[in-house]
Amino acid sequence: MDGARGFADDEDPDRLFSVNVDVELERLIQRVAWTAEVRLDLSKRPELRHLRSTVADRLNFGRSEQEPMGGLLLVVDELVANAYLHATTPGELRVTRQSRGILVEVTDDQADAGIPGPESCRDTHGLRLVSHLSLDWGVRPEQAGKVVWALVPVQTDYET
């Protein structure tokens, strides 16, 4: 062993560094992929606080401390609460990072678009909140029901 460097004679420090970097890079790639999308089953109606916590934990990686998540979590709360209230069987919560923002989608089994669209949300306080916090939102049919979605902006410019 070379006492000055701490490596055995047959160990190449450059090779070991390369292996460690490759392992760490693969771990980070998996972590980024894991945080790019959150999919949670709503059929057993998990508590809203559990859903908020899971979304925040998963999407927190790579975010600045200055980038608030409150608006996103309010949109998640409202869309899931509406599915719990109006659908016989809520389906899935999908939260996906996109270039313009974070897309929140909630599926349910109600084929009729049982809630008003963006143009008529004046009567529903929660949907008015979704409208104010989102770049856009709406309802679209899906194979086994519908999807209520909202595109929530993310902060891209930070003051230093």
PASEBA-1860 file (N, C-alpha, C; in nm, 3 decimals):
! residues 160
1> MDGARGFA> 0.085/-0.117/0.000/0.000/0.000/0.000/0.089/0.122/0.000 ~ 0.050/0.223/-0.074/0.120/0.350/-0.078/0.067/0.435/0.038 ~ 0.147/0.444/0.143/0.103/0.514/0.264/0.072/0.660/0.241 ~ 0.138/0.725/0.147/0.117/0.867/0.125/-0.023/0.895/0.068 ~ -0.071/0.805/-0.017/-0.202/0.829/-0.080/-0.312/0.742/-0.021 ~ -0.278/0.638/0.050/-0.379/0.551/0.110/-0.440/0.451/0.015 ~ -0.377/0.422/-0.100/-0.429/0.327/-0.196/-0.339/0.204/-0.200 ~ -0.397/0.089/-0.223/-0.318/-0.032/-0.243/-0.244/-0.016/-0.376
9> DDEDPDRL> -0.132/-0.087/-0.390/-0.050/-0.074/-0.510/-0.127/-0.106/-0.638 ~ -0.224/-0.200/-0.631/-0.296/-0.238/-0.752/-0.423/-0.154/-0.776 ~ -0.452/-0.057/-0.688/-0.570/0.028/-0.705/-0.532/0.154/-0.781 ~ -0.610/0.188/-0.879/-0.590/0.310/-0.956/-0.688/0.416/-0.903 ~ -0.638/0.523/-0.840/-0.728/0.623/-0.782/-0.819/0.689/-0.886 ~ -0.772/0.707/-1.009/-0.856/0.765/-1.114/-0.972/0.674/-1.149 ~ -0.947/0.542/-1.153/-1.053/0.446/-1.183/-1.155/0.445/-1.069 ~ -1.107/0.446/-0.945/-1.198/0.446/-0.830/-1.284/0.572/-0.830
17> FSVNVDVE> -1.224/0.687/-0.860/-1.299/0.811/-0.867/-1.405/0.803/-0.976 ~ -1.370/0.749/-1.092/-1.462/0.736/-1.204/-1.580/0.645/-1.167 ~ -1.553/0.535/-1.100/-1.658/0.443/-1.057/-1.751/0.513/-0.959 ~ -1.693/0.584/-0.861/-1.775/0.653/-0.763/-1.861/0.762/-0.827 ~ -1.806/0.835/-0.923/-1.882/0.938/-0.993/-1.995/0.873/-1.072 ~ -1.969/0.763/-1.139/-2.073/0.695/-1.216/-2.186/0.647/-1.126 ~ -2.151/0.591/-1.010/-2.252/0.544/-0.916/-2.335/0.662/-0.865 ~ -2.269/0.770/-0.828/-2.340/0.887/-0.777/-2.426/0.951/-0.886
25> LERLIQRV> -2.376/0.957/-1.008/-2.453/1.012/-1.118/-2.578/0.929/-1.144 ~ -2.567/0.799/-1.142/-2.683/0.712/-1.161/-2.785/0.733/-1.049 ~ -2.737/0.747/-0.925/-2.827/0.772/-0.812/-2.902/0.904/-0.831 ~ -2.832/1.008/-0.875/-2.896/1.138/-0.896/-2.995/1.134/-1.012 ~ -2.961/1.063/-1.118/-3.053/1.050/-1.232/-3.181/0.981/-1.186 ~ -3.169/0.876/-1.107/-3.287/0.807/-1.056/-3.369/0.898/-0.967 ~ -3.302/0.979/-0.885/-3.370/1.071/-0.794/-3.447/1.178/-0.873 ~ -3.383/1.233/-0.977/-3.450/1.333/-1.060/-3.571/1.272/-1.130
33> AWTAEVRL> -3.555/1.152/-1.185/-3.668/1.084/-1.251/-3.780/1.059/-1.151 ~ -3.746/1.022/-1.029/-3.845/0.994/-0.925/-3.923/1.119/-0.890 ~ -3.857/1.237/-0.897/-3.924/1.361/-0.860/-3.992/1.429/-0.978 ~ -3.976/1.376/-1.097/-4.039/1.437/-1.214/-4.189/1.413/-1.217 ~ -4.234/1.306/-1.155/-4.376/1.275/-1.155/-4.413/1.203/-1.025 ~ -4.527/1.242/-0.972/-4.584/1.175/-0.855/-4.717/1.117/-0.899 ~ -4.738/0.990/-0.870/-4.865/0.923/-0.900/-4.913/0.856/-0.772 ~ -5.032/0.896/-0.727/-5.085/0.841/-0.603/-5.228/0.792/-0.625
41> DLSKRPEL> -5.255/0.673/-0.575/-5.387/0.612/-0.584/-5.481/0.682/-0.486 ~ -5.596/0.726/-0.535/-5.694/0.794/-0.451/-5.814/0.706/-0.416 ~ -5.818/0.584/-0.467/-5.938/0.501/-0.452/-5.972/0.471/-0.306 ~ -5.873/0.467/-0.219/-5.900/0.443/-0.076/-5.908/0.573/0.003 ~ -5.912/0.685/-0.070/-5.928/0.818/-0.012/-5.826/0.849/0.099 ~ -5.698/0.847/0.065/-5.598/0.883/0.166/-5.620/1.027/0.213 ~ -5.578/1.054/0.336/-5.597/1.187/0.393/-5.524/1.292/0.309 ~ -5.587/1.409/0.300/-5.528/1.517/0.222/-5.390/1.557/0.275
49> RHLRSTVA> -5.373/1.557/0.406/-5.242/1.596/0.461/-5.133/1.497/0.420 ~ -5.169/1.369/0.409/-5.073/1.269/0.363/-5.036/1.294/0.217 ~ -5.135/1.326/0.135/-5.109/1.355/-0.006/-5.021/1.478/-0.021 ~ -5.054/1.586/0.053/-4.973/1.709/0.047/-4.829/1.680/0.086 ~ -4.812/1.606/0.193/-4.677/1.574/0.242/-4.598/1.494/0.139 ~ -4.662/1.396/0.078/-4.595/1.313/-0.023/-4.556/1.396/-0.144 ~ -4.647/1.480/-0.192/-4.616/1.564/-0.307/-4.501/1.659/-0.273 ~ -4.506/1.721/-0.158/-4.400/1.815/-0.118/-4.266/1.743/-0.106
57> DRLNFGRS> -4.264/1.626/-0.045/-4.139/1.551/-0.030/-4.081/1.513/-0.166 ~ -4.166/1.465/-0.255/-4.118/1.418/-0.385/-4.073/1.531/-0.475 ~ -4.143/1.645/-0.472/-4.109/1.754/-0.562/-4.007/1.852/-0.502 ~ -3.972/1.832/-0.379/-3.880/1.924/-0.312/-3.738/1.914/-0.367 ~ -3.699/1.798/-0.417/-3.563/1.778/-0.469/-3.539/1.871/-0.586 ~ -3.431/1.948/-0.580/-3.395/2.036/-0.688/-3.463/2.172/-0.685 ~ -3.545/2.196/-0.586/-3.615/2.324/-0.575/-3.537/2.417/-0.484 ~ -3.543/2.544/-0.515/-3.483/2.646/-0.430/-3.569/2.664/-0.306
65> EQEPMGGL> -3.507/2.700/-0.195/-3.584/2.729/-0.074/-3.673/2.850/-0.095 ~ -3.638/2.934/-0.193/-3.717/3.055/-0.220/-3.838/3.025/-0.307 ~ -3.849/2.905/-0.359/-3.960/2.869/-0.448/-4.074/2.811/-0.364 ~ -4.180/2.889/-0.345/-4.289/2.842/-0.258/-4.367/2.727/-0.320 ~ -4.415/2.639/-0.235/-4.498/2.526/-0.281/-4.643/2.542/-0.237 ~ -4.672/2.647/-0.163/-4.806/2.663/-0.107/-4.916/2.662/-0.211 ~ -4.897/2.735/-0.321/-4.999/2.739/-0.426/-5.022/2.603/-0.487 ~ -4.914/2.532/-0.513/-4.925/2.397/-0.569/-5.002/2.306/-0.474
73> LLVVDELV> -4.970/2.311/-0.345/-5.036/2.223/-0.249/-5.182/2.259/-0.230 ~ -5.217/2.389/-0.242/-5.358/2.429/-0.236/-5.435/2.374/-0.356 ~ -5.374/2.377/-0.474/-5.438/2.323/-0.594/-5.458/2.172/-0.579 ~ -5.356/2.102/-0.531/-5.368/1.957/-0.505/-5.484/1.933/-0.409 ~ -5.488/2.006/-0.298/-5.595/1.992/-0.199/-5.733/2.009/-0.262 ~ -5.749/2.116/-0.336/-5.881/2.148/-0.391/-5.927/2.045/-0.494 ~ -5.839/2.006/-0.584/-5.879/1.910/-0.688/-5.909/1.773/-0.628 ~ -5.828/1.729/-0.532/-5.854/1.599/-0.468/-5.981/1.606/-0.383
81> ANAYLHAT> -6.000/1.714/-0.308/-6.121/1.728/-0.226/-6.245/1.724/-0.313 ~ -6.241/1.788/-0.431/-6.355/1.783/-0.523/-6.382/1.641/-0.570 ~ -6.277/1.567/-0.599/-6.295/1.427/-0.641/-6.356/1.345/-0.528 ~ -6.309/1.368/-0.405/-6.364/1.296/-0.291/-6.512/1.330/-0.272 ~ -6.548/1.455/-0.295/-6.684/1.500/-0.273/-6.780/1.456/-0.383 ~ -6.735/1.461/-0.508/-6.827/1.442/-0.620/-6.819/1.307/-0.690 ~ -6.710/1.235/-0.675/-6.694/1.109/-0.749/-6.729/0.990/-0.661 ~ -6.786/0.889/-0.723/-6.810/0.764/-0.653/-6.676/0.701/-0.617
89> TPGELRVT> -6.585/0.697/-0.714/-6.452/0.642/-0.691/-6.346/0.736/-0.747 ~ -6.276/0.807/-0.659/-6.163/0.887/-0.708/-6.058/0.793/-0.766 ~ -5.987/0.838/-0.867/-5.891/0.751/-0.934/-5.748/0.770/-0.890 ~ -5.685/0.874/-0.944/-5.542/0.891/-0.924/-5.508/1.041/-0.921 ~ -5.408/1.073/-0.842/-5.348/1.206/-0.843/-5.217/1.194/-0.918 ~ -5.200/1.278/-1.021/-5.074/1.282/-1.095/-5.021/1.425/-1.088 ~ -4.898/1.437/-1.046/-4.832/1.568/-1.041/-4.704/1.554/-1.121 ~ -4.691/1.633/-1.228/-4.582/1.616/-1.322/-4.513/1.750/-1.348
97> RQSRGILV> -4.380/1.750/-1.337/-4.304/1.869/-1.374/-4.307/1.885/-1.525 ~ -4.330/2.007/-1.569/-4.326/2.040/-1.711/-4.247/2.169/-1.727 ~ -4.216/2.205/-1.850/-4.133/2.323/-1.872/-4.202/2.452/-1.825 ~ -4.333/2.461/-1.838/-4.406/2.584/-1.800/-4.457/2.582/-1.658 ~ -4.454/2.469/-1.593/-4.507/2.463/-1.457/-4.521/2.319/-1.412 ~ -4.605/2.301/-1.312/-4.631/2.167/-1.259/-4.776/2.134/-1.289 ~ -4.796/2.025/-1.361/-4.930/1.982/-1.400/-4.986/1.892/-1.290 ~ -5.102/1.932/-1.238/-5.174/1.853/-1.137/-5.297/1.795/-1.206
105> EVTDDQAD> -5.312/1.664/-1.201/-5.427/1.598/-1.261/-5.490/1.505/-1.159 ~ -5.623/1.509/-1.150/-5.697/1.418/-1.064/-5.801/1.348/-1.149 ~ -5.795/1.216/-1.148/-5.892/1.137/-1.226/-6.002/1.086/-1.134 ~ -6.118/1.063/-1.193/-6.226/0.999/-1.119/-6.315/0.923/-1.216 ~ -6.415/0.856/-1.163/-6.499/0.769/-1.244/-6.623/0.837/-1.300 ~ -6.641/0.966/-1.278/-6.759/1.036/-1.326/-6.738/1.075/-1.472 ~ -6.805/1.007/-1.563/-6.788/1.033/-1.706/-6.838/1.171/-1.743 ~ -6.950/1.214/-1.683/-6.993/1.351/-1.710/-6.897/1.444/-1.639
113> AGIPGPES> -6.866/1.552/-1.698/-6.768/1.644/-1.641/-6.826/1.716/-1.521 ~ -6.880/1.645/-1.423/-6.955/1.691/-1.309/-6.914/1.818/-1.237 ~ -6.820/1.895/-1.286/-6.789/2.024/-1.225/-6.782/2.129/-1.334 ~ -6.803/2.254/-1.297/-6.799/2.358/-1.398/-6.660/2.376/-1.457 ~ -6.654/2.424/-1.580/-6.526/2.452/-1.644/-6.472/2.586/-1.599 ~ -6.354/2.622/-1.647/-6.289/2.746/-1.605/-6.374/2.871/-1.627 ~ -6.455/2.872/-1.732/-6.535/2.990/-1.763/-6.647/3.013/-1.662 ~ -6.684/2.912/-1.585/-6.797/2.928/-1.492/-6.759/2.896/-1.349
121> CRDTHGLR> -6.637/2.923/-1.311/-6.593/2.887/-1.175/-6.629/2.994/-1.072 ~ -6.699/3.100/-1.112/-6.733/3.207/-1.020/-6.816/3.157/-0.902 ~ -6.893/3.051/-0.922/-6.982/3.003/-0.818/-6.914/2.912/-0.716 ~ -6.796/2.867/-0.743/-6.729/2.771/-0.657/-6.600/2.832/-0.604 ~ -6.596/2.860/-0.474/-6.480/2.926/-0.413/-6.350/2.849/-0.440 ~ -6.352/2.718/-0.421/-6.231/2.638/-0.438/-6.180/2.640/-0.581 ~ -6.272/2.631/-0.677/-6.229/2.633/-0.817/-6.184/2.772/-0.859 ~ -6.241/2.874/-0.795/-6.192/3.011/-0.819/-6.048/3.023/-0.771
129> LVSHLSLD> -6.017/2.962/-0.658/-5.881/2.959/-0.605/-5.788/2.887/-0.703 ~ -5.832/2.771/-0.754/-5.753/2.697/-0.853/-5.727/2.786/-0.975 ~ -5.828/2.858/-1.020/-5.814/2.946/-1.135/-5.710/3.055/-1.110 ~ -5.711/3.113/-0.992/-5.616/3.220/-0.959/-5.474/3.169/-0.942 ~ -5.458/3.047/-0.895/-5.324/2.992/-0.869/-5.263/2.922/-0.990 ~ -5.341/2.905/-1.097/-5.297/2.827/-1.212/-5.280/2.913/-1.336 ~ -5.192/2.869/-1.423/-5.180/2.932/-1.555/-5.303/2.899/-1.638 ~ -5.353/2.777/-1.621/-5.471/2.730/-1.692/-5.522/2.607/-1.617
137> WGVRPEQA> -5.650/2.575/-1.635/-5.705/2.453/-1.577/-5.828/2.414/-1.657 ~ -5.872/2.291/-1.637/-5.989/2.246/-1.709/-6.028/2.104/-1.673 ~ -6.122/2.054/-1.751/-6.174/1.918/-1.733/-6.171/1.853/-1.871 ~ -6.127/1.728/-1.876/-6.130/1.656/-2.004/-6.177/1.512/-1.977 ~ -6.247/1.455/-2.074/-6.290/1.316/-2.058/-6.170/1.222/-2.064 ~ -6.182/1.113/-1.995/-6.081/1.007/-1.999/-6.156/0.876/-2.018 ~ -6.086/0.773/-2.054/-6.148/0.645/-2.088/-6.252/0.600/-1.985 ~ -6.217/0.608/-1.857/-6.309/0.557/-1.754/-6.366/0.668/-1.668
145> GKVVWALV> -6.373/0.789/-1.717/-6.427/0.898/-1.638/-6.379/1.032/-1.689 ~ -6.317/1.110/-1.599/-6.268/1.241/-1.640/-6.140/1.274/-1.564 ~ -6.073/1.378/-1.612/-5.954/1.432/-1.548/-5.978/1.581/-1.526 ~ -5.960/1.624/-1.403/-5.959/1.767/-1.374/-5.813/1.802/-1.358 ~ -5.767/1.904/-1.430/-5.625/1.936/-1.433/-5.602/2.085/-1.410 ~ -5.482/2.116/-1.363/-5.440/2.256/-1.347/-5.290/2.262/-1.370 ~ -5.247/2.365/-1.440/-5.105/2.388/-1.463/-5.063/2.502/-1.371 ~ -4.985/2.467/-1.269/-4.943/2.562/-1.166/-4.806/2.615/-1.203
153> PVQTDYET> -4.788/2.748/-1.205/-4.656/2.801/-1.244/-4.550/2.771/-1.140 ~ -4.427/2.763/-1.187/-4.313/2.749/-1.096/-4.227/2.871/-1.114 ~ -4.161/2.909/-1.009/-4.073/3.025/-1.014/-3.946/2.986/-1.087 ~ -3.908/3.063/-1.190/-3.788/3.030/-1.264/-3.679/3.134/-1.248 ~ -3.715/3.255/-1.204/-3.615/3.359/-1.183/-3.604/3.387/-1.034 ~ -3.484/3.387/-0.984/-3.462/3.409/-0.842/-3.382/3.536/-0.821 ~ -3.423/3.614/-0.725/-3.344/3.731/-0.688/-3.234/3.686/-0.594 ~ -3.116/3.742/-0.611/-3.005/3.705/-0.522/-2.969/3.821/-0.432
END
